[in-house]
Amino acid sequence: MLLVALTAVLTAAMVACGGDDEEGGSSAAGFKTVTIQAGQPIKIGISSVISGDLESLGVPIAQAAELAGKDVQIQGFSIAFVRKDDGCSSEGGVNAATQLIQEGVVAVVGPICSSSVVAAQPEYEKAGITHISPSATAVVVTAPARGTPFATTLRIPANDGLQGIAQAKFAYEKLGARKAYIVHDTDVYGTGLADSFAKEFQRLGGTIVGREGYEKRTTDFSSVVTKIQQQNPDLVYHSGFYAEATPFIQQLRRVLPNVKFLSGDGVRDDEFLRGAGKDAEGAYLSQPSPPAPGPEFDTFKKKFQEAYGEDPSDSPFTAEAYDAATVIVRALQEVAQKDGNNLRIDLRKLNEAMRKQKFAGASGPVEFGENGDNIGKASIEISFYVVRNGKFEPVQ
């Protein structure tokens, strides 16, 4: 398998790759102390995609998170997970945050998409609810262009600055591409990843011959395909999700059947294979390397298979979701205090305890830096795959 190893050192330019309109947080998070009444569970929120086009991505993530709190008792109180569908959108992220806060959750796993995270961050900050994303990889999630990082935001995976660089190196050095046309989702994930790829591809000596953005749920890419055909690139680079990548590559193949196609972790999903069919053949996809076999991942995998009858390795970010929920559970065990028959949880202390967690997780090392990034993943490997005979095969 071809692996590109990178170290997470961010330049100022990379920090800005999500655009210049992402506001930062402050130290004025609305932390308070909450009381859980006797007989009631401790509520942990899950903000994910649990219906629609990206359901196959979001549901396994929610399932994995719930495993971390299954059968756990904290001072005699059980844990209940509350799922809300954020639709992988800005509006959905805010709506899910509002609902979870109203329902009295003490912490949240998610949102899973960067656009949802960025939109929801002010809501969680005002409420003093710490949220930890298992899959939001845009640089701006923990490095807003203006202001300081949000005190209540954490994440498990490494950011897209690294994946975009690895993709550019792969395109230029492995695929021999010199002219690339970029097509991307206009959300912070798609835009940030495209920016990172473009900067590195040009630094290596390549040329970006065109760039087009699209909105979620776009199905007609005919005008974009016409523009691509006019430029005749060596490579079409896509950053976004499989829901839009499927009709895009189908329409692209009608006109340019042999052009190289490269996309990222938002597309490396079996739904892309099923939806695109033969048009997916020859497509290249990247994603952060899956967790290496080890006791922590093996334990998680066994639990997941026993609970759901599926292999979590087939679903991106499930191990990260399990680790995200584990961070919350471990922190709750440290700070929750009995108050008679009730349970008191100081949300500031919970935030501090979550930030101090350090352990070997199912997805790899977990340890947080000041901005909320997982510095345990300061060095990561990006794996590349090619679609052959309807399957993702590792690129050697």
C-alpha positions, -999 to 999 in steps of 0.1 A, spaced: 0 0 0 13 35 -9 15 56 22 25 93 25 37 102 60 33 138 70 39 158 102 13 183 113 32 216 112 9 243 99 20 275 82 0 307 85 -12 302 49 -25 268 57 -44 281 87 -63 304 65 -72 278 39 -109 277 50 -115 313 40 -114 345 60 -149 345 75 -146 320 103 -149 337 136 -130 324 166 -140 319 201 -131 335 234 -125 325 270 -161 335 279 -176 301 274 -209 297 293 -198 270 317 -222 261 345 -229 233 369 -257 209 360 -276 186 383 -288 151 372 -318 141 392 -319 107 408 -331 81 384 -323 101 353 -294 93 329 -264 114 320 -272 126 285 -244 128 259 -253 142 225 -245 129 191 -246 154 161 -243 133 130 -260 125 96 -286 99 104 -307 102 73 -304 112 36 -276 109 12 -248 106 37 -266 83 61 -241 54 54 -213 77 68 -231 91 98 -250 62 112 -220 39 119 -202 69 135 -232 73 159 -233 36 166 -196 36 174 -199 65 198 -227 48 217 -206 17 223 -182 37 245 -210 44 270 -228 11 268 -233 -5 303 -212 23 319 -222 35 353 -209 68 367 -216 72 404 -246 49 399 -260 69 369 -263 54 335 -255 71 302 -280 79 275 -270 91 240 -292 116 223 -289 116 184 -297 146 163 -295 148 125 -273 177 115 -275 169 77 -238 177 72 -249 214 67 -243 247 85 -280 251 93 -283 216 104 -253 219 127 -269 249 145 -303 232 147 -288 200 162 -268 220 187 -298 240 198 -319 208 203 -291 190 222 -285 219 245 -322 222 252 -324 185 260 -297 189 287 -267 171 273 -235 176 291 -212 170 261 -215 161 224 -198 138 200 -198 157 167 -207 173 145 -191 150 119 -189 175 90 -167 206 92 -194 230 79 -217 218 107 -189 223 133 -180 258 122 -216 269 123 -224 253 156 -193 263 175 -208 296 188 -238 278 202 -218 252 221 -195 280 234 -223 301 247 -238 270 265 -205 258 278 -210 224 262 -178 208 250 -181 189 217 -156 166 201 -157 158 164 -146 124 152 -143 134 116 -143 171 109 -110 177 92 -110 213 79 -82 234 93 -105 262 104 -123 239 129 -94 245 154 -77 275 137 -103 301 128 -90 329 106 -100 355 132 -100 352 169 -88 324 191 -99 287 189 -131 278 207 -126 266 242 -154 240 238 -141 224 205 -120 193 203 -114 168 175 -98 134 171 -86 133 134 -57 152 119 -67 181 96 -70 185 59 -39 206 55 -20 173 56 -43 153 33 -43 180 7 -5 181 6 -3 143 3 -29 143 -25 -9 169 -44 23 149 -40 6 118 -52 -9 135 -82 23 151 -93 48 124 -84 29 91 -87 3 100 -114 25 123 -133 -2 150 -135 10 185 -145 -24 202 -153 -52 198 -128 -88 210 -128 -104 214 -93 -141 208 -86 -151 211 -50 -180 214 -25 -182 250 -14 -184 241 23 -154 246 46 -143 210 41 -144 210 3 -129 245 0 -102 239 26 -91 206 11 -91 221 -24 -70 251 -12 -44 229 4 -42 207 -27 -39 237 -51 -11 254 -31 10 223 -29 4 212 -65 15 246 -77 45 246 -54 56 213 -69 54 228 -104 19 219 -115 -7 242 -130 -43 246 -119 -61 251 -152 -96 257 -137 -116 256 -105 -154 253 -99 -173 251 -67 -208 235 -63 -235 234 -36 -246 203 -18 -272 182 -36 -260 193 -70 -268 167 -96 -262 185 -129 -226 190 -136 -229 194 -174 -216 230 -175 -186 221 -153 -178 191 -174 -179 212 -205 -154 236 -190 -131 207 -180 -132 193 -215 -121 227 -229 -91 228 -206 -81 191 -213 -64 186 -179 -42 155 -169 -62 152 -137 -96 162 -123 -93 168 -85 -125 166 -65 -130 175 -28 -164 169 -13 -186 139 -5 -198 108 -24 -233 121 -28 -222 147 -54 -191 129 -66 -213 101 -79 -232 121 -106 -202 142 -113 -179 113 -122 -207 97 -142 -211 128 -163 -174 134 -165 -168 99 -179 -192 105 -207 -170 132 -221 -135 124 -208 -134 86 -201 -97 84 -196 -89 115 -175 -74 108 -141 -98 114 -111 -86 120 -76 -107 126 -45 -105 123 -7 -120 106 24 -154 121 18 -158 99 -13 -140 67 -2 -172 50 7 -190 19 -6 -219 41 -16 -197 57 -42 -189 23 -57 -226 13 -57 -238 46 -71 -211 53 -98 -208 17 -109 -185 12 -138 -178 50 -140 -159 47 -107 -133 24 -123 -99 39 -122 -107 66 -97 -82 73 -70 -92 81 -35 -72 90 -3 -79 89 34 -60 90 66 -46 55 71 -70 33 91 -60 23 126 -32 -2 128 -42 -35 143 -36 -34 181 -54 -43 213 -74 -11 215 -87 -13 180 -92 -50 183 -114 -45 214 -134 -19 196 -138 -40 165 -151 -70 185 -176 -48 203 -189 -33 171 -192 -66 153 -211 -81 183 -234 -51 185 -241 -45 148 -228 -75 128 -206 -52 107 -169 -46 104 -161 -11 116 -131 -10 93 -156 -6 64 -169 27 77 -146 57 80 -141 75 114 -159 48 135 -128 42 156 -124 80 160 -161 82 172 -155 55 198 -125 75 210 -144 107 211 -171 93 233 -144 76 254 -129 110 261 -162 122 274 -169 91 295 -134 91 311 -137 128 319 -172 123 335 -158 96 357 -133 121 370 -155 151 377 -190 139 384 -199 142 421 -228 129 441 -250 155 457 -273 135 480 -292 112 456 -284 135 426 -253 140 405 -235 173 400 -214 180 369 -193 211 366 -191 218 329 -159 238 332 -142 209 351 -156 185 325 -140 206 297 -107 207 315 -108 169 322 -116 162 285 -87 184 274 -63 165 297 -72 131 285 -43 111 272 -46 74 262 -41 49 235 -74 49 216 -89 26 190 -79 51 163 -45 58 177 -30 81 204 -53 106 219 -38 138 235 -50 174 230 -31 206 223 -42 240 234 -63 246 202 -82 214 206 -64 194 180 -53 158 187 -15 162 189 -13 124 194 -19 125 156 9 150 149 23 126 124 -1 107 102 0 85 71 -23 90 41 -33 59 22 -43 59 -15 -67 35 -33 -78 29 -68 -111 15 -79 -107 -18 -97 -134 -43 -104 -158 -25 -81 -135 -25 -51 -111 -1 -34 -76 -16 -39 -45 -1 -22 -21 17 -45 12 -1 -43 
